[in-house]
């Protein structure tokens, strides 16, 4: 699990990388790597998210990320296996992850 903060969704992550990490740890008990804040949609979307979105479009057929906590499941070869909505918890996708290990 890797986290990429983004402030493009209701300006929910306006703080510094350190502030975002502290919030994620205290509020959600995040214990996985958190990267610096990026953009995931639009002209300034980072290259990683451009690639992820082109590999798997959203449920509505749109490539853009609709909301925070969207997830991509990637296999050990770097192939995008699935795109998972923001309301799905990491625990709910444990069986999918186990199949890839």
N, C-alpha and C positions, 0 to 999 in steps of 0.2 A: 504494500500500500504506500502510495506517495501522494502528498498533498500539494496542490498548486493554488494558493490564494488568488482571488480575482475580485476586483472592486466594481465589476460591470453589472452586478445584480443588486439593484436597490442601494448601492453605495454601502453595503454591509461590511466591507473590509477596508475602511479608509486609513487605518493606522500603518505604522511601520512594520517591517517583517517581524521584528522582535515583539511588538504589541500583538500582532496577529497570532504568533506562536503561543504566547502566554495565554491569550483568550482561548485558543483551541485546546490547549492542555488543561486549563482550569474548568472550562465549560463542558468540553466533550471528551476529556481524558485521552486526547490524541497522543499516541505513542509511536507514530510512524514519521518518517522524514517529511518535513515541510520545506518547500522551496520558496524563493523570493516571489513576490506578487507579480503576476503576469496578466496579459489580456488574452482571452480565449476566443473572442468574436471580433469581427471588423478588420479593418486594414492593418491594425497593429497586433493581430493575433500572433502568438509565438508559433514558430515552425512546428513544434511538437503537436500542438492542438490543431494546426492546419492539417497535419497528416492524420491524426486520430479521427477528426471529423470527416475527412474524405473517405476513410476506410469504413466508417459506420455512421450512417445518418440517424437522426433522432426518430422517435416513434411517429412524429407527425410528418416525416419525410424531409425535415429541414436539417441542414448540416449544423447550424448554429447551436451552441449550448444554450438551453432554455433557462437554467437556474443553477445556483450553487449546488455542489455535491453530486453533479453528474459524474458517472464513473465509466471507465473503459477497462475491460478485462483483456489482458495481453498475455500471450503464451511465451514460452521460453525462447522462441525464435523471433519475437518481436511482432508477431501477427496479431492484429486486433480481432479478438474472438467475439466480443459483445460490447454493446453500449448500454449502460444501465442507468435508469432514471434516478433523479436526486432523492426520491422518497424511499428507495430501496436501501436498507442498511447493509454495511459490510458483512454482518453476521448472516444475513439472508443469502448472500452469494458465496458463503463458505463452501457449500457443496460444489459449486462450479469451479472454485479455486482448487479444491481437493482433486478434482478430475484432471486438472492440468499439471499437477505435481507429480 
